[in-house]
């Protein structure tokens, strides 16, 4: 398991997040166009569940805890 101690954000963290978000949105739009909104919604729900589980397993904190920590000015666990 990774050390959940906070680490400073690298200068590229925001760019990486923006690029990842754009990629996911593009994939969901493609799924919606090809299979419909119901399938795209199911994919989004499945991805959200996977992210929650990964965060708990790899980071040792719930996704809600990580987001709360960031909102209070903390950094992402790395």
DRENTORKOL-3810 file (N, C-alpha, C; in nm, 4 decimals):
REM DRENTORKOL-3810
@n.u->0.0847; n.v->-0.1175; n.w->0.0000; ca.u->0.0000; ca.v->0.0000; ca.w->0.0000; c.u->0.0891; c.v->0.1236; c.w->0.0000
@n.u->0.0476; n.v->0.2237; n.w->-0.0711; ca.u->0.1221; ca.v->0.3486; ca.w->-0.0753; c.u->0.1094; c.v->0.4228; c.w->0.0565
@n.u->0.2093; n.v->0.4996; n.w->0.0885; ca.u->0.2062; ca.v->0.5817; ca.w->0.2086; c.u->0.1052; c.v->0.6942; c.w->0.1872
@n.u->0.0001; n.v->0.7025; n.w->0.2690; ca.u->-0.1007; ca.v->0.8055; ca.w->0.2483; c.u->-0.0581; c.v->0.9437; c.w->0.2964
@n.u->0.0673; n.v->0.9576; n.w->0.3388; ca.u->0.1141; ca.v->1.0889; ca.w->0.3844; c.u->0.1051; c.v->1.1876; c.w->0.2688
@n.u->0.0646; n.v->1.3113; n.w->0.2992; ca.u->0.0509; ca.v->1.4098; ca.w->0.1920; c.u->0.1848; c.v->1.4421; c.w->0.1265
@n.u->0.1782; n.v->1.4619; n.w->-0.0020; ca.u->0.2949; ca.v->1.5024; ca.w->-0.0794; c.u->0.2579; c.v->1.6288; c.w->-0.1548
@n.u->0.3520; n.v->1.7166; n.w->-0.1761; ca.u->0.3182; ca.v->1.8399; ca.w->-0.2495; c.u->0.2768; c.v->1.8077; c.w->-0.3929
@n.u->0.1837; n.v->1.8865; n.w->-0.4424; ca.u->0.1414; ca.v->1.8696; ca.w->-0.5807; c.u->0.2545; c.v->1.9082; c.w->-0.6737
@n.u->0.2750; n.v->1.8264; n.w->-0.7735; ca.u->0.3754; ca.v->1.8636; ca.w->-0.8720; c.u->0.3152; c.v->1.9692; c.w->-0.9631
@n.u->0.3989; n.v->2.0478; n.w->-1.0287; ca.u->0.3451; ca.v->2.1523; ca.w->-1.1166; c.u->0.2542; c.v->2.0969; c.w->-1.2257
@n.u->0.2715; n.v->1.9705; n.w->-1.2586; ca.u->0.1924; ca.v->1.9144; ca.w->-1.3669; c.u->0.0669; c.v->1.8429; c.w->-1.3176
@n.u->0.0427; n.v->1.8370; n.w->-1.1869; ca.u->-0.0726; ca.v->1.7643; ca.w->-1.1353; c.u->-0.2045; c.v->1.8150; c.w->-1.1929
@n.u->-0.2221; n.v->1.9456; n.w->-1.1962; ca.u->-0.3468; ca.v->1.9995; ca.w->-1.2503; c.u->-0.3606; c.v->1.9680; c.w->-1.3982
@n.u->-0.2511; n.v->1.9744; n.w->-1.4725; ca.u->-0.2556; ca.v->1.9425; ca.w->-1.6149; c.u->-0.2880; c.v->1.7944; c.w->-1.6359
@n.u->-0.2304; n.v->1.7098; n.w->-1.5539; ca.u->-0.2577; ca.v->1.5659; ca.w->-1.5645; c.u->-0.4051; c.v->1.5395; c.w->-1.5354
@n.u->-0.4578; n.v->1.6033; n.w->-1.4316; ca.u->-0.5989; ca.v->1.5853; ca.w->-1.3974; c.u->-0.6901; c.v->1.6338; c.w->-1.5091
@n.u->-0.6588; n.v->1.7486; n.w->-1.5656; ca.u->-0.7407; ca.v->1.8035; ca.w->-1.6739; c.u->-0.7378; c.v->1.7123; c.w->-1.7959
@n.u->-0.6209; n.v->1.6598; n.w->-1.8275; ca.u->-0.6084; ca.v->1.5697; ca.w->-1.9423; c.u->-0.6849; c.v->1.4393; c.w->-1.9173
@n.u->-0.6741; n.v->1.3862; n.w->-1.7962; ca.u->-0.7468; ca.v->1.2633; ca.w->-1.7621; c.u->-0.8974; c.v->1.2855; c.w->-1.7691
@n.u->-0.9436; n.v->1.3976; n.w->-1.7160; ca.u->-1.0866; ca.v->1.4282; ca.w->-1.7188; c.u->-1.1363; c.v->1.4417; c.w->-1.8623
@n.u->-1.0598; n.v->1.5092; n.w->-1.9452; ca.u->-1.0988; ca.v->1.5266; ca.w->-2.0854; c.u->-1.1058; c.v->1.3913; c.w->-2.1557
@n.u->-1.0114; n.v->1.3035; n.w->-2.1259; ca.u->-1.0104; ca.v->1.1701; ca.w->-2.1862; c.u->-1.1352; c.v->1.0917; c.w->-2.1461
@n.u->-1.1675; n.v->1.0937; n.w->-2.0167; ca.u->-1.2834; ca.v->1.0193; ca.w->-1.9680; c.u->-1.4121; c.v->1.0741; c.w->-2.0291
@n.u->-1.4248; n.v->1.2053; n.w->-2.0331; ca.u->-1.5446; ca.v->1.2660; ca.w->-2.0923; c.u->-1.5559; c.v->1.2279; c.w->-2.2394
@n.u->-1.4454; n.v->1.2292; n.w->-2.3113; ca.u->-1.4465; ca.v->1.1899; ca.w->-2.4524; c.u->-1.4920; c.v->1.0447; c.w->-2.4682
@n.u->-1.4404; n.v->0.9568; n.w->-2.3838; ca.u->-1.4792; ca.v->0.8156; ca.w->-2.3902; c.u->-1.6286; c.v->0.7978; c.w->-2.3607
@n.u->-1.6780; n.v->0.8714; n.w->-2.2626; ca.u->-1.8205; ca.v->0.8614; ca.w->-2.2297; c.u->-1.9078; c.v->0.9165; c.w->-2.3424
@n.u->-1.8635; n.v->1.0231; n.w->-2.4050; ca.u->-1.9402; ca.v->1.0775; ca.w->-2.5186; c.u->-1.9424; c.v->0.9792; c.w->-2.6347
@n.u->-1.8298; n.v->0.9129; n.w->-2.6577; ca.u->-1.8254; ca.v->0.8116; ca.w->-2.7644; c.u->-1.9181; c.v->0.6945; c.w->-2.7320
@n.u->-1.9159; n.v->0.6509; n.w->-2.6065; ca.u->-2.0047; ca.v->0.5415; ca.w->-2.5654; c.u->-2.1508; c.v->0.5836; c.w->-2.5797
@n.u->-2.1817; n.v->0.7075; n.w->-2.5424; ca.u->-2.3186; ca.v->0.7563; ca.w->-2.5560; c.u->-2.3612; c.v->0.7586; c.w->-2.7020
@n.u->-2.2730; n.v->0.8065; n.w->-2.7891; ca.u->-2.3060; ca.v->0.8143; ca.w->-2.9313; c.u->-2.3258; c.v->0.6752; c.w->-2.9918
@n.u->-2.2456; n.v->0.5805; n.w->-2.9482; ca.u->-2.2508; ca.v->0.4470; ca.w->-3.0073; c.u->-2.3571; c.v->0.3570; c.w->-2.9441
@n.u->-2.3731; n.v->0.3665; n.w->-2.8104; ca.u->-2.4598; ca.v->0.2724; ca.w->-2.7401; c.u->-2.5779; c.v->0.3362; c.w->-2.6698
@n.u->-2.5770; n.v->0.4685; n.w->-2.6538; ca.u->-2.6873; ca.v->0.5366; ca.w->-2.5873; c.u->-2.6507; c.v->0.5816; c.w->-2.4468
@n.u->-2.7364; n.v->0.6666; n.w->-2.3940; ca.u->-2.7111; ca.v->0.7282; ca.w->-2.2640; c.u->-2.7132; c.v->0.6268; c.w->-2.1508
@n.u->-2.7983; n.v->0.5249; n.w->-2.1598; ca.u->-2.8068; ca.v->0.4254; ca.w->-2.0517; c.u->-2.6737; c.v->0.3519; c.w->-2.0349
@n.u->-2.6129; n.v->0.3123; n.w->-2.1451; ca.u->-2.4841; ca.v->0.2416; ca.w->-2.1376; c.u->-2.3751; c.v->0.3359; c.w->-2.0883
@n.u->-2.3727; n.v->0.4577; n.w->-2.1401; ca.u->-2.2717; ca.v->0.5541; ca.w->-2.0951; c.u->-2.2858; c.v->0.5813; c.w->-1.9456
@n.u->-2.4090; n.v->0.5884; n.w->-1.8971; ca.u->-2.4329; ca.v->0.6089; ca.w->-1.7542; c.u->-2.3831; c.v->0.4887; c.w->-1.6740
@n.u->-2.4101; n.v->0.3678; n.w->-1.7216; ca.u->-2.3613; ca.v->0.2474; ca.w->-1.6541; c.u->-2.2087; c.v->0.2447; c.w->-1.6494
@n.u->-2.1451; n.v->0.2873; n.w->-1.7566; ca.u->-1.9984; ca.v->0.2935; ca.w->-1.7592; c.u->-1.9493; c.v->0.3937; c.w->-1.6544
@n.u->-2.0107; n.v->0.5113; n.w->-1.6492; ca.u->-1.9696; ca.v->0.6137; ca.w->-1.5524; c.u->-1.9867; c.v->0.5635; c.w->-1.4093
@n.u->-2.0972; n.v->0.4954; n.w->-1.3827; ca.u->-2.1204; ca.v->0.4410; ca.w->-1.2483; c.u->-2.0158; c.v->0.3346; c.w->-1.2162
@n.u->-1.9867; n.v->0.2479; n.w->-1.3107; ca.u->-1.8847; ca.v->0.1453; ca.w->-1.2896; c.u->-1.7472; c.v->0.2046; c.w->-1.2661
@n.u->-1.7131; n.v->0.3069; n.w->-1.3425; ca.u->-1.5828; ca.v->0.3727; ca.w->-1.3256; c.u->-1.5745; c.v->0.4403; c.w->-1.1893
@n.u->-1.6832; n.v->0.5008; n.w->-1.1464; ca.u->-1.6846; ca.v->0.5670; ca.w->-1.0158; c.u->-1.6621; c.v->0.4653; c.w->-0.9044
@n.u->-1.7297; n.v->0.3526; n.w->-0.9128; ca.u->-1.7100; ca.v->0.2474; ca.w->-0.8141; c.u->-1.5668; c.v->0.1962; c.w->-0.8123
@n.u->-1.5086; n.v->0.1813; n.w->-0.9309; ca.u->-1.3699; ca.v->0.1348; ca.w->-0.9401; c.u->-1.2738; c.v->0.2371; c.w->-0.8805
@n.u->-1.2982; n.v->0.3649; n.w->-0.9045; ca.u->-1.2131; ca.v->0.4694; ca.w->-0.8477; c.u->-1.2221; c.v->0.4730; c.w->-0.6955
@n.u->-1.3417; n.v->0.4569; n.w->-0.6445; ca.u->-1.3600; ca.v->0.4549; ca.w->-0.4994; c.u->-1.2823; c.v->0.3384; c.w->-0.4392
@n.u->-1.2953; n.v->0.2202; n.w->-0.4985; ca.u->-1.2263; ca.v->0.1020; ca.w->-0.4464; c.u->-1.0757; c.v->0.1167; c.w->-0.4581
@n.u->-1.0276; n.v->0.1678; n.w->-0.5720; ca.u->-0.8839; ca.v->0.1859; ca.w->-0.5904; c.u->-0.8280; c.v->0.2814; c.w->-0.4852
@n.u->-0.8989; n.v->0.3896; n.w->-0.4623; ca.u->-0.8523; ca.v->0.4892; ca.w->-0.3662; c.u->-0.8376; c.v->0.4263; c.w->-0.2281
@n.u->-0.9365; n.v->0.3488; n.w->-0.1882; ca.u->-0.9307; ca.v->0.2848; ca.w->-0.0572; c.u->-0.8183; c.v->0.1824; c.w->-0.0500
@n.u->-0.8002; n.v->0.1042; n.w->-0.1563; ca.u->-0.6975; ca.v->-0.0008; ca.w->-0.1581; c.u->-0.5567; c.v->0.0559; c.w->-0.1704
@n.u->-0.5363; n.v->0.1451; n.w->-0.2650; ca.u->-0.4009; ca.v->0.1923; ca.w->-0.2957; c.u->-0.3559; c.v->0.3083; c.w->-0.2076
@n.u->-0.4469; n.v->0.3969; n.w->-0.1752; ca.u->-0.4104; ca.v->0.5172; ca.w->-0.1018; c.u->-0.4331; c.v->0.5005; c.w->0.0480
@n.u->-0.5251; n.v->0.4126; n.w->0.0845; ca.u->-0.5524; ca.v->0.3899; ca.w->0.2252; c.u->-0.6484; c.v->0.4909; c.w->0.2853
@n.u->-0.7130; n.v->0.5672; n.w->0.2010; ca.u->-0.8122; ca.v->0.6656; ca.w->0.2454; c.u->-0.9319; c.v->0.6522; c.w->0.1523
@n.u->-1.0479; n.v->0.6904; n.w->0.2029; ca.u->-1.1634; ca.v->0.6909; ca.w->0.1138; c.u->-1.1500; c.v->0.8079; c.w->0.0168
@n.u->-1.2156; n.v->0.7978; n.w->-0.0957; ca.u->-1.2140; ca.v->0.9067; ca.w->-0.1929; c.u->-1.2694; c.v->1.0337; c.w->-0.1298
@n.u->-1.3725; n.v->1.0204; n.w->-0.0471; ca.u->-1.4295; ca.v->1.1373; ca.w->0.0211; c.u->-1.3256; c.v->1.2033; c.w->0.1110
@n.u->-1.2448; n.v->1.1226; n.w->0.1820; ca.u->-1.1407; ca.v->1.1783; ca.w->0.2688; c.u->-1.0346; c.v->1.2527; c.w->0.1878
@n.u->-0.9958; n.v->1.1954; n.w->0.0746; ca.u->-0.8961; ca.v->1.2603; ca.w->-0.0109; c.u->-0.9495; c.v->1.3937; c.w->-0.0619
@n.u->-1.0739; n.v->1.3940; n.w->-0.1107; ca.u->-1.1327; ca.v->1.5169; ca.w->-0.1635; c.u->-1.1498; c.v->1.6219; c.w->-0.0544
@n.u->-1.1896; n.v->1.5787; n.w->0.0661; ca.u->-1.2045; ca.v->1.6714; ca.w->0.1768; c.u->-1.0699; c.v->1.7322; c.w->0.2144
@n.u->-0.9677; n.v->1.6502; n.w->0.2169; ca.u->-0.8339; ca.v->1.6970; ca.w->0.2508; c.u->-0.7865; c.v->1.8008; c.w->0.1480
@n.u->-0.8111; n.v->1.7740; n.w->0.0211; ca.u->-0.7721; ca.v->1.8684; ca.w->-0.0833; c.u->-0.8502; c.v->1.9982; c.w->-0.0717
@n.u->-0.9784; n.v->1.9887; n.w->-0.0396; ca.u->-1.0609; ca.v->2.1084; ca.w->-0.0261; c.u->-1.0116; c.v->2.1974; c.w->0.0871
@n.u->-0.9516; n.v->2.1368; n.w->0.1883; ca.u->-0.8994; ca.v->2.2125; ca.w->0.3017; c.u->-0.7563; c.v->2.2606; c.w->0.2772
@n.u->-0.7078; n.v->2.2414; n.w->0.1549; ca.u->-0.5745; ca.v->2.2897; ca.w->0.1217; c.u->-0.4645; c.v->2.1867; c.w->0.1325
@n.u->-0.5006; n.v->2.0629; n.w->0.1608; ca.u->-0.4005; ca.v->1.9561; ca.w->0.1659; c.u->-0.3656; c.v->1.9120; c.w->0.0256
@n.u->-0.2659; n.v->1.8298; n.w->0.0151; ca.u->-0.2263; ca.v->1.7810; ca.w->-0.1157; c.u->-0.2716; c.v->1.6379; c.w->-0.1353
@n.u->-0.2590; n.v->1.5899; n.w->-0.2563; ca.u->-0.2959; ca.v->1.4537; ca.w->-0.2884; c.u->-0.1983; c.v->1.3562; c.w->-0.2262
@n.u->-0.2497; n.v->1.2445; n.w->-0.1759; ca.u->-0.1567; ca.v->1.1423; ca.w->-0.1308; c.u->-0.0891; c.v->1.0800; c.w->-0.2519
@n.u->0.0379; n.v->1.0595; n.w->-0.2448; ca.u->0.1105; ca.v->0.9988; ca.w->-0.3564; c.u->0.1954; c.v->0.8876; c.w->-0.3065
END
